[in-house]
Amino acid sequence: MGEKLHHPLGEKVPHPLGEKLPHTRDRNTKNRKNNTHVYRIFDRHAFRLKRLKTRTVGERHSRALRVERERHGRWRNLVVAATGTGKTVVAALDYKRTAQAWRGASLLFVAHRHEILDQSQKLFRHVLRDGAFGELLVAGKRPLEGRHVFGSVQSLSHVGLESIQPDAYDVVIIDEFHHAEAPTYRRLLAHLQPRLLLGLTATPERADTKDILQWFGGKIAVELRLWDALDQGLLCPFQYFGVADDVDLSRLEWKRTGHDTVALSALYTANDFRTGKILQAMRNLVSNPLDMRALGFCVSIEHAEYMAQSFNKVAVPSRAVIGSTDPATRSQIIRQLQNREINAIFTVDVFNEGVDIPEIDTVLLLRPTESVTVFLQQLGRGLRLAEGKSGLTVLDFIGQQRREFQFDARFQALTGIPARGLPDAVERGFPYLPSGCYVHLDRVATAIVLENLKAAIRTRHDVGGPDHGARGGGQVVDGASRGACPLHA
């Protein structure tokens, strides 16, 4: 294994080898009638089959990565796969194959959240059948050996990149690679020179239009988008309802990153009428609110706490989880939701990434979301399969928007339909969706979305810009390959 050296991340390690809501049925009989076919029933056997499928898909993608390297000589590879389809399984199987070929390769697995690192280490241990594999470098934890490290980008920066030899690790895996354009990630990527670089993401398209494919020679090595995953039964089907909330946001201040969140939060937390619309939509579209396990995404801490209080007032037990919620309390609240001791958790961005709660069957989108990345992350919280779970219900509350806000990217992500075809799809009720999936906009929401979509098309036509889904860069742009359409946030 080589001589013992002092490793910057450990000690003496082998040198690396190179009002009370009633139990009601949906009152919207038309929608319910349309939805009798919406959910395939995923019983216990189907759930077990999904686990087998995930492993099989992971092995297939691992073989594809091997072809990329051995046939094409590409050792910097990006895996794009929808949330919940097993990106980390692909990484673990790929590392297992690599470690066997290289007689035990050193590994640095990088993420930005403790939860992601902890879950990833456990999965690697399972795949490798080694209960002692890897060490954590996060939240004050330091590895003793440092040969196989699961570290946060923040902790690596704190250690000091200058103390880490560029070629110290054979394999570097970066999870949630869409963060790669952040300064901390750029410094890390510029410094490290591994034999193999593997990036993992569900959403390579960034809101700021920066291109993460530059780190991979402009190529995506493996791609499994949302619609392919739904068609393959790797994710549960969903029904999406766009509900007009009768709030006019067109005069709200717009900043570089979107709506003024302070003003938006003040507007929402002082608007009991909107809250009433949300509760009414829940009564109409969720068959039994006291049986649901919901995750609600809010604009601010104040908004999350306000929504939890509002639901508790009508006897739908709910809690708010924010960034300052300590880990023990957060875990307790998640268990309460899983056990149906509460029916909803309201949050801002805490659960966008790194949290695996397959039991979530309802997602409440309570704020306008400009970023496709964030939209898909939030949608993905409810798309995982779980025993006893038949599908996901999404309630998206839509207000009158400023012209800067664009719905086309969101509905491209949701339906896979190119931007130019979206107005027709909206008018026809989204007739072409994967089996079991359903999208419905109420009358007012339809008018708002249609006006916005047509304005966006006129703007692109006036400036001579391309339609969404028409970029190059090695990405699939064929409208028939719905889930592979590149998206602009």
RODO-2510 file (C-alpha; in nm, 4 decimals, decimal comma):
residues 489
     n   res          X          Y          Z
     1     m     0,0000     0,0000     0,0000
     2     g     0,3025     0,2265     0,0084
     3     e     0,4769     0,4189     0,2825
     4     k     0,2894     0,5956     0,5589
     5     l     0,2521     0,9696     0,5093
     6     h     0,0841     1,2425     0,7093
     7     h    -0,2332     1,3254     0,5182
     8     p    -0,3834     1,6736     0,5542
     9     l    -0,7248     1,5236     0,6326
    10     g    -0,6059     1,2576     0,8751
    11     e    -0,3161     1,0926     1,0502
    12     k    -0,0645     0,8417     0,9094
    13     v    -0,2434     0,7079     0,6071
    14     p    -0,1302     0,4916     0,3159
    15     h    -0,0279     0,7069     0,0231
    16     p    -0,3149     0,7266    -0,2264
    17     l    -0,2647     0,5095    -0,5323
    18     g    -0,2184     0,7894    -0,7684
    19     e    -6,2128     2,5453     1,1448
    20     k    -6,1605     2,1900     1,1723
    21     l    -6,1291     2,0310     0,8422
    22     p    -6,3584     1,7324     0,7982
    23     h    -6,2542     1,3994     0,6497
    24     t    -6,3846     1,4865     0,3061
    25     r    -6,3606     1,3529    -0,0406
    26     d    -6,2455     1,5799    -0,3204
    27     r    -6,5346     1,8158    -0,3931
    28     n    -6,4026     1,8858    -0,7390
    29     t    -6,5897     1,5976    -0,9008
    30     k    -6,4771     1,6824    -1,2503
    31     n    -6,1101     1,6676    -1,1565
    32     r    -6,1661     1,3565    -0,9468
    33     k    -6,3449     1,1885    -1,2361
    34     n    -6,0541     1,2733    -1,4631
    35     n    -5,8167     1,1339    -1,2051
    36     t    -5,9621     0,7895    -1,1490
    37     h    -5,6745     0,6564    -1,3576
    38     v    -5,4104     0,8947    -1,2269
    39     y    -5,2354     0,6744    -0,9758
    40     r    -5,0981     0,3316    -1,0410
    41     i    -5,1094     0,1459    -0,7133
    42     f    -4,7574     0,0827    -0,5925
    43     d    -4,8064    -0,2066    -0,3523
    44     r    -4,5346    -0,3714    -0,1509
    45     h    -4,4226    -0,5876    -0,4432
    46     a    -4,3989    -0,2882    -0,6775
    47     f    -4,1950    -0,0974    -0,4209
    48     r    -3,9510    -0,3862    -0,3920
    49     l    -3,9375    -0,4027    -0,7707
    50     k    -3,8407    -0,0341    -0,7768
    51     r    -3,5435    -0,1086    -0,5526
    52     l    -3,4345    -0,3780    -0,7953
    53     k    -3,4868    -0,1416    -1,0900
    54     t    -3,2775     0,1282    -0,9232
    55     r    -2,9909    -0,1148    -0,8763
    56     t    -3,0257    -0,2366    -1,2362
    57     v    -3,0341     0,1190    -1,3734
    58     g    -2,7319     0,2034    -1,1590
    59     e    -2,5390    -0,0897    -1,2996
    60     r    -2,6349     0,0083    -1,6558
    61     h    -2,5176     0,3635    -1,5988
    62     s    -2,1985     0,2381    -1,4386
    63     r    -2,1287     0,0398    -1,7553
    64     a    -2,1987     0,3511    -1,9642
    65     l    -1,9407     0,5418    -1,7608
    66     r    -1,6893     0,2652    -1,8230
    67     v    -1,7468     0,3006    -2,1985
    68     e    -1,6980     0,6788    -2,1738
    69     r    -1,3579     0,6248    -2,0173
    70     e    -1,2190     0,3174    -2,1860
    71     r    -1,3518     0,3805    -2,5365
    72     h    -1,3541     0,7605    -2,5526
    73     g    -1,0836     0,8469    -2,3000
    74     r    -1,3101     1,0776    -2,0977
    75     w    -1,2270     1,0605    -1,7284
    76     r    -1,4269     1,3643    -1,6221
    77     n    -1,7906     1,2560    -1,6293
    78     l    -2,1230     1,4197    -1,5434
    79     v    -2,4224     1,2084    -1,4377
    80     v    -2,7589     1,3835    -1,4750
    81     a    -3,0448     1,1927    -1,3130
    82     a    -3,3782     1,3010    -1,1694
    83     t    -3,4073     1,3322    -0,7930
    84     g    -3,4906     0,9957    -0,6404
    85     t    -3,3545     0,7780    -0,9218
    86     g    -3,0308     0,6767    -0,7555
    87     k    -2,7480     0,9103    -0,8584
    88     t    -2,5520     0,8069    -0,5508
    89     v    -2,6136     0,4397    -0,6307
    90     v    -2,4524     0,5023    -0,9706
    91     a    -2,1561     0,6699    -0,8008
    92     a    -2,1133     0,3887    -0,5477
    93     l    -2,1311     0,1133    -0,8107
    94     d    -1,8919     0,3070    -1,0330
    95     y    -1,6477     0,3528    -0,7468
    96     k    -1,6718    -0,0173    -0,6588
    97     r    -1,5730    -0,1114    -1,0140
    98     t    -1,2937     0,1468    -1,0171
    99     a    -1,1567     0,0374    -0,6799
   100     q    -1,1434    -0,3226    -0,7996
   101     a    -0,9587    -0,2219    -1,1168
   102     w    -0,7139     0,0059    -0,9350
   103     r    -0,6615    -0,2233    -0,6364
   104     g    -0,8306     0,0136    -0,3944
   105     a    -0,8638     0,3759    -0,5067
   106     s    -0,8566     0,6700    -0,2691
   107     l    -1,1814     0,8685    -0,2642
   108     l    -1,2975     1,2198    -0,1858
   109     f    -1,6768     1,2607    -0,1929
   110     v    -1,7813     1,6263    -0,1682
   111     a    -2,1196     1,7790    -0,0852
   112     h    -2,2392     2,0926     0,0914
   113     r    -2,4761     1,9386     0,3458
   114     h    -2,4104     1,7086     0,6422
   115     e    -2,7225     1,5051     0,5626
   116     i    -2,6066     1,4342     0,2068
   117     l    -2,2660     1,3188     0,3270
   118     d    -2,4101     1,0956     0,5968
   119     q    -2,6595     0,9320     0,3595
   120     s    -2,3946     0,8874     0,0894
   121     q    -2,1475     0,7239     0,3257
   122     k    -2,4140     0,4772     0,4398
   123     l    -2,5012     0,3903     0,0802
   124     f    -2,1356     0,3375    -0,0153
   125     r    -2,0936     0,1083     0,2846
   126     h    -2,3958    -0,0922     0,1719
   127     v    -2,2808    -0,1231    -0,1910
   128     l    -1,9223    -0,2058    -0,0929
   129     r    -2,0374    -0,4383     0,1878
   130     d    -1,7960    -0,2636     0,4187
   131     g    -1,9576    -0,1241     0,7325
   132     a    -1,6450     0,0741     0,8205
   133     f    -1,5870     0,2390     0,4832
   134     g    -1,5107     0,6081     0,4749
   135     e    -1,4805     0,8908     0,7245
   136     l    -1,6642     1,2201     0,7610
   137     l    -1,5119     1,5644     0,7370
   138     v    -1,8018     1,7857     0,8402
   139     a    -1,9485     1,9627     1,1427
   140     g    -1,6272     1,9351     1,3430
   141     k    -1,5632     1,5695     1,2564
   142     r    -1,2117     1,4940     1,1296
   143     p    -1,0984     1,1683     0,9681
   144     l    -0,8280     0,9626     1,1363
   145     e    -0,6930     0,8045     0,8186
   146     g    -0,8215     1,0259     0,5400
   147     r    -0,8027     0,7776     0,2566
   148     h    -1,1756     0,7622     0,1871
   149     v    -1,3331     1,0918     0,2910
   150     f    -1,6890     1,2244     0,2727
   151     g    -1,6328     1,5947     0,3243
   152     s    -1,8261     1,9181     0,3029
   153     v    -1,6938     2,1883     0,0742
   154     q    -1,6976     2,4254     0,3717
   155     s    -1,4800     2,1949     0,5843
   156     l    -1,2379     2,1396     0,2984
   157     s    -1,1994     2,5148     0,2603
   158     h    -1,1433     2,5454     0,6345
   159     v    -0,8704     2,2793     0,6254
   160     g    -0,7002     2,4764     0,3491
   161     l    -0,6669     2,3499    -0,0059
   162     e    -0,2974     2,4343    -0,0079
   163     s    -0,2422     2,1563     0,2469
   164     i    -0,3948     1,8947     0,0133
   165     q    -0,1830     1,7610    -0,2699
   166     p    -0,3689     1,8074    -0,6015
   167     d    -0,3316     1,4369    -0,6845
   168     a    -0,3977     1,3125    -0,3302
   169     y    -0,7188     1,1384    -0,4379
   170     d    -0,7685     0,9014    -0,7284
   171     v    -1,1435     0,9537    -0,7412
   172     v    -1,3256     1,2785    -0,6649
   173     i    -1,7060     1,2746    -0,6638
   174     i    -1,8955     1,6045    -0,6405
   175     d    -2,2628     1,5735    -0,5479
   176     e    -2,5178     1,8423    -0,6449
   177     f    -2,2739     1,9591    -0,9115
   178     h    -2,4997     2,2475    -1,0134
   179     h    -2,3309     2,4308    -0,7237
   180     a    -1,9956     2,4048    -0,9020
   181     e    -1,9918     2,7675    -1,0151
   182     a    -1,9884     2,8885    -0,6539
   183     p    -1,6440     3,0276    -0,5579
   184     t    -1,5729     2,7549    -0,2997
   185     y    -1,6403     2,4806    -0,5541
   186     r    -1,4456     2,6526    -0,8305
   187     r    -1,1390     2,6800    -0,6099
   188     l    -1,1687     2,3140    -0,5140
   189     l    -1,2126     2,1956    -0,8729
   190     a    -0,9274     2,4130    -0,9973
   191     h    -0,6976     2,2730    -0,7280
   192     l    -0,7683     1,8999    -0,7413
   193     q    -0,6236     1,6775    -1,0140
   194     p    -0,7811     1,3343    -0,9639
   195     r    -0,7479     1,0491    -1,2075
   196     l    -1,1282     1,0407    -1,2229
   197     l    -1,3795     1,3211    -1,1632
   198     l    -1,7484     1,2346    -1,1327
   199     g    -2,0192     1,5006    -1,1021
   200     l    -2,3752     1,4238    -0,9913
   201     t    -2,6799     1,6457    -1,0409
   202     a    -3,0501     1,6346    -1,1184
   203     t    -3,0494     1,9859    -1,2631
   204     p    -2,7459     2,0965    -1,4678
   205     e    -2,9313     2,4023    -1,5997
   206     r    -2,8557     2,6984    -1,3730
   207     a    -3,0646     3,0080    -1,3106
   208     d    -2,7635     3,2312    -1,3796
   209     t    -2,7022     3,0577    -1,7173
   210     k    -2,3461     2,9592    -1,6207
   211     d    -2,2486     2,6353    -1,7881
   212     i    -2,1233     2,3568    -1,5597
   213     l    -2,0543     2,1368    -1,8636
   214     q    -1,7253     2,3212    -1,9089
   215     w    -1,5797     2,0914    -1,6426
   216     f    -1,6699     1,7865    -1,8542
   217     g    -1,5696     1,8827    -2,2053
   218     g    -1,9251     1,9908    -2,2832
   219     k    -2,0547     1,6348    -2,2443
   220     i    -2,3167     1,4675    -2,0258
   221     a    -2,2010     1,1097    -1,9765
   222     v    -2,5220     0,9609    -1,8357
   223     e    -2,8693     1,1146    -1,8470
   224     l    -3,1972     1,0046    -1,6872
   225     r    -3,4435     1,2929    -1,6855
   226     l    -3,7717     1,3180    -1,4981
   227     w    -3,9926     1,1832    -1,7765
   228     d    -3,7739     0,8831    -1,8508
   229     a    -3,7709     0,8013    -1,4799
   230     l    -4,1511     0,8254    -1,4621
   231     d    -4,1913     0,6052    -1,7688
   232     q    -3,9573     0,3454    -1,6176
   233     g    -4,1480     0,3360    -1,2894
   234     l    -3,8561     0,4717    -1,0870
   235     l    -4,0665     0,7598    -0,9518
   236     c    -4,4279     0,7772    -0,8430
   237     p    -4,6836     0,9456    -1,0716
   238     f    -4,8109     1,2884    -0,9788
   239     q    -5,1160     1,5072    -1,0183
   240     y    -5,0365     1,8781    -1,0395
   241     f    -5,2981     2,1457    -0,9765
   242     g    -5,2292     2,5100    -1,0592
   243     v    -5,4598     2,7144    -0,8366
   244     a    -5,5080     3,0915    -0,8738
   245     d    -5,4581     3,2602    -0,5360
   246     d    -5,6003     3,6001    -0,6451
   247     v    -5,2848     3,7862    -0,5378
   248     d    -5,1489     4,0525    -0,7742
   249     l    -4,7684     4,0451    -0,7730
   250     s    -4,7287     4,2576    -1,0850
   251     r    -4,6493     4,5732    -0,8860
   252     l    -4,4202     4,4064    -0,6351
   253     e    -4,0563     4,5167    -0,6567
   254     w    -3,8371     4,2921    -0,8714
   255     k    -3,4705     4,2462    -0,7890
   256     r    -3,1872     4,0757    -0,9736
   257     t    -3,2691     3,7398    -0,8143
   258     g    -3,6462     3,7739    -0,8452
   259     h    -3,9217     3,9067    -0,6239
   260     d    -3,8378     4,1211    -0,3228
   261     t    -3,8735     3,8444    -0,0634
   262     v    -3,9281     4,0836     0,2279
   263     a    -4,2219     4,2499     0,0532
   264     l    -4,3529     3,9139    -0,0694
   265     s    -4,3395     3,7668     0,2814
   266     a    -4,5206     4,0681     0,4266
   267     l    -4,7883     4,0368     0,1585
   268     y    -4,8464     3,6661     0,2217
   269     t    -4,8417     3,6740     0,6026
   270     a    -5,0971     3,9566     0,6127
   271     n    -5,3300     3,7899     0,3641
   272     d    -5,5809     3,5669     0,5413
   273     f    -5,7869     3,5551     0,2215
   274     r    -5,5018     3,3801     0,0379
   275     t    -5,4596     3,1413     0,3289
   276     g    -5,8299     3,0627     0,3056
   277     k    -5,7861     2,9840    -0,0650
   278     i    -5,5016     2,7471     0,0218
   279     l    -5,7103     2,5679     0,2842
   280     q    -6,0069     2,5444     0,0480
   281     a    -5,7897     2,4010    -0,2297
   282     m    -5,6574     2,1444     0,0149
   283     r    -6,0151     2,0467     0,1085
   284     n    -6,1092     2,0107    -0,2587
   285     l    -5,7999     1,8414    -0,3992
   286     v    -5,6583     1,6298    -0,1171
   287     s    -5,8930     1,3417    -0,0421
   288     n    -5,8159     1,3452     0,3319
   289     p    -5,6006     1,6286     0,4710
   290     l    -5,5749     1,4493     0,8057
   291     d    -5,4112     1,1539     0,6326
   292     m    -5,1666     1,3457     0,4117
   293     r    -4,7941     1,3925     0,4661
   294     a    -4,7253     1,7322     0,3141
   295     l    -4,4245     1,9554     0,2623
   296     g    -4,4977     2,3248     0,2081
   297     f    -4,2370     2,5608     0,0606
   298     c    -4,2614     2,9214     0,1803
   299     v    -4,0936     3,2509     0,0982
   300     s    -3,9505     3,3258     0,4458
   301     i    -3,9205     3,2014     0,8026
   302     e    -4,2106     3,4252     0,9016
   303     h    -4,4210     3,2814     0,6204
   304     a    -4,3393     2,9208     0,7199
   305     e    -4,4317     2,9860     1,0829
   306     y    -4,7494     3,1683     0,9750
   307     m    -4,8592     2,8762     0,7564
   308     a    -4,7951     2,6224     1,0330
   309     q    -5,0037     2,8323     1,2727
   310     s    -5,2814     2,8670     1,0132
   311     f    -5,3012     2,4913     0,9578
   312     n    -5,2942     2,4210     1,3315
   313     k    -5,5876     2,6598     1,3787
   314     v    -5,8033     2,4371     1,1580
   315     a    -5,6805     2,1220     1,3334
   316     v    -5,4345     2,0052     1,0691
   317     p    -5,1273     1,9386     1,2890
   318     s    -4,8252     2,1134     1,1381
   319     r    -4,4743     2,2325     1,2238
   320     a    -4,2266     2,4790     1,0745
   321     v    -3,8659     2,3739     1,0124
   322     i    -3,6132     2,6504     0,9426
   323     g    -3,2376     2,6744     0,9125
   324     s    -3,1898     2,7362     1,2839
   325     t    -3,3944     2,4301     1,3842
   326     d    -3,1459     2,2034     1,5624
   327     p    -3,0798     1,8615     1,4008
   328     a    -3,2418     1,6623     1,6818
   329     t    -3,5635     1,8638     1,6636
   330     r    -3,5625     1,8474     1,2845
   331     s    -3,5288     1,4680     1,2934
   332     q    -3,8082     1,4458     1,5491
   333     i    -4,0413     1,6557     1,3319
   334     i    -3,9634     1,4411     1,0268
   335     r    -4,0491     1,1270     1,2248
   336     q    -4,3745     1,2895     1,3357
   337     l    -4,4645     1,3506     0,9710
   338     q    -4,3702     0,9967     0,8708
   339     n    -4,5881     0,8579     1,1521
   340     r    -4,8745     1,0982     1,0668
   341     e    -4,8539     1,2583     1,4100
   342     i    -4,8465     1,5800     1,2083
   343     n    -4,9730     1,6333     0,8545
   344     a    -4,7512     1,9111     0,7216
   345     i    -4,4057     2,0635     0,7526
   346     f    -4,3553     2,4199     0,6311
   347     t    -4,0074     2,5348     0,5359
   348     v    -3,8157     2,7754     0,3134
   349     d    -3,5127     2,6064     0,1535
   350     v    -3,4025     2,3572     0,4210
   351     f    -3,5554     2,0577     0,2418
   352     n    -3,4594     2,1473    -0,1151
   353     e    -3,1637     1,9066    -0,1038
   354     g    -3,0183     1,6330     0,1109
   355     v    -3,3375     1,5177     0,2822
   356     d    -3,4935     1,1837     0,1957
   357     i    -3,8555     1,1491     0,3128
   358     p    -4,0134     0,9060     0,0642
   359     e    -4,3462     0,9134     0,2493
   360     i    -4,4228     1,2718     0,1371
   361     d    -4,7398     1,2516    -0,0727
   362     t    -4,8334     1,6206    -0,0985
   363     v    -4,6221     1,9212    -0,1993
   364     l    -4,7559     2,2732    -0,1443
   365     l    -4,5816     2,5390    -0,3542
   366     l    -4,6715     2,8516    -0,1599
   367     r    -4,4328     3,0982    -0,3237
   368     p    -4,3394     3,1880    -0,6814
   369     t    -4,0191     3,0065    -0,7757
   370     e    -3,8110     3,1550    -1,0576
   371     s    -3,5441     2,8830    -1,0593
   372     v    -3,6124     2,5592    -1,2461
   373     t    -3,3462     2,3943    -1,0312
   374     v    -3,5328     2,4837    -0,7120
   375     f    -3,8694     2,3931    -0,8664
   376     l    -3,7483     2,0440    -0,9622
   377     q    -3,5826     1,9963    -0,6243
   378     q    -3,9059     2,0804    -0,4450
   379     l    -4,1138     1,8636    -0,6773
   380     g    -3,8633     1,5827    -0,6293
   381     r    -3,9197     1,5787    -0,2535
   382     g    -4,2470     1,3993    -0,3201
   383     l    -4,1607     1,1792    -0,6180
   384     r    -3,9868     0,8968    -0,4341
   385     l    -4,1711     0,5686    -0,4053
   386     a    -4,2667     0,4330    -0,0651
   387     e    -4,4699     0,1402     0,0599
   388     g    -4,8359     0,2333     0,0834
   389     k    -4,7889     0,5514    -0,1221
   390     s    -5,0006     0,5718    -0,4361
   391     g    -4,8698     0,8977    -0,5808
   392     l    -4,7958     1,2663    -0,5305
   393     t    -5,0370     1,5602    -0,5241
   394     v    -4,8865     1,9020    -0,6037
   395     l    -5,0768     2,2231    -0,5273
   396     d    -4,9104     2,5241    -0,6915
   397     f    -5,0610     2,8616    -0,5990
   398     i    -5,0364     3,1071    -0,8870
   399     g    -5,0733     3,4842    -0,8708
   400     q    -5,0740     3,7592    -1,1324
   401     q    -4,7059     3,7977    -1,2177
   402     r    -4,4690     4,0657    -1,3366
   403     r    -4,3512     4,0337    -1,6956
   404     e    -4,0030     3,9345    -1,5724
   405     f    -4,1367     3,6134    -1,4212
   406     q    -4,1433     3,3292    -1,6732
   407     f    -4,3687     3,0264    -1,6479
   408     d    -4,2296     2,8540    -1,9571
   409     a    -3,9212     2,7078    -1,7894
   410     r    -4,1316     2,5718    -1,5032
   411     f    -4,3807     2,3998    -1,7335
   412     q    -4,1046     2,2688    -1,9562
   413     a    -3,9596     2,1060    -1,6466
   414     l    -4,2975     1,9745    -1,5385
   415     t    -4,4179     1,8441    -1,8760
   416     g    -4,1086     1,8188    -2,0958
   417     i    -4,2877     2,0152    -2,3700
   418     p    -4,0763     2,2717    -2,5638
   419     a    -4,1659     2,6332    -2,4872
   420     r    -4,3249     2,7022    -2,8254
   421     g    -4,5676     2,4140    -2,7760
   422     l    -4,6715     2,5065    -2,4232
   423     p    -4,9614     2,7452    -2,5045
   424     d    -5,1335     2,4766    -2,7103
   425     a    -5,0736     2,2190    -2,4367
   426     v    -5,2236     2,4510    -2,1744
   427     e    -5,5317     2,5182    -2,3877
   428     r    -5,5805     2,1451    -2,4508
   429     g    -5,5290     2,0434    -2,0888
   430     f    -5,1864     1,8791    -2,1300
   431     p    -5,3065     1,5683    -2,3172
   432     y    -4,9667     1,4006    -2,3592
   433     l    -4,8136     1,3048    -2,0258
   434     p    -4,6585     0,9860    -1,8896
   435     s    -4,8984     0,7209    -1,7674
   436     g    -5,0602     0,8135    -1,4386
   437     c    -4,9602     1,1822    -1,4473
   438     y    -5,2073     1,4694    -1,4649
   439     v    -5,1736     1,8492    -1,4919
   440     h    -5,4687     2,0833    -1,4402
   441     l    -5,4851     2,4629    -1,4180
   442     d    -5,8030     2,6303    -1,2976
   443     r    -5,9675     2,8902    -1,5221
   444     v    -5,7928     3,1962    -1,3758
   445     a    -5,4539     3,0240    -1,3505
   446     t    -5,4901     2,9143    -1,7139
   447     a    -5,5423     3,2753    -1,8252
   448     i    -5,2425     3,3988    -1,6226
   449     v    -5,0110     3,1276    -1,7515
   450     l    -5,1244     3,1574    -2,1145
   451     e    -5,0713     3,5333    -2,1199
   452     n    -4,7234     3,4882    -1,9727
   453     l    -4,6252     3,2082    -2,2139
   454     k    -4,7389     3,3981    -2,5228
   455     a    -4,5600     3,7141    -2,4093
   456     a    -4,2379     3,5165    -2,3635
   457     i    -4,2661     3,3730    -2,7158
   458     r    -4,3259     3,7215    -2,8617
   459     t    -4,0231     3,8552    -2,6752
   460     r    -3,7958     3,5806    -2,8078
   461     h    -3,9316     3,6344    -3,1581
   462     d    -3,8761     4,0119    -3,1415
   463     v    -3,5142     3,9785    -3,0305
   464     g    -3,4459     3,6873    -3,2629
   465     g    -3,3654     3,4583    -2,9734
   466     p    -3,3912     3,0802    -2,9858
   467     d    -3,6769     2,8838    -2,8418
   468     h    -3,6155     2,7113    -2,5151
   469     g    -3,4875     2,3653    -2,5832
   470     a    -3,2778     2,4735    -2,8807
   471     r    -2,9347     2,4915    -2,7256
   472     g    -2,6413     2,2832    -2,8335
   473     g    -2,3589     2,1654    -2,6135
   474     g    -2,4216     1,7940    -2,6532
   475     q    -2,7633     1,8126    -2,4861
   476     v    -3,0708     1,6377    -2,6210
   477     v    -3,3056     1,8909    -2,7761
   478     d    -3,5509     1,6694    -2,9650
   479     g    -3,9030     1,7463    -2,8475
   480     a    -3,9769     1,3741    -2,8465
   481     s    -3,7129     1,3267    -2,5795
   482     r    -3,9246     1,5291    -2,3434
   483     g    -3,7349     1,5008    -2,0200
   484     a    -3,4045     1,5767    -2,1866
   485     c    -3,4927     1,9247    -2,3055
   486     p    -3,2447     2,1771    -2,1689
   487     l    -3,4167     2,4223    -1,9406
   488     h    -3,3431     2,7835    -1,8660
   489     a    -3,4309     2,9081    -1,5194
***
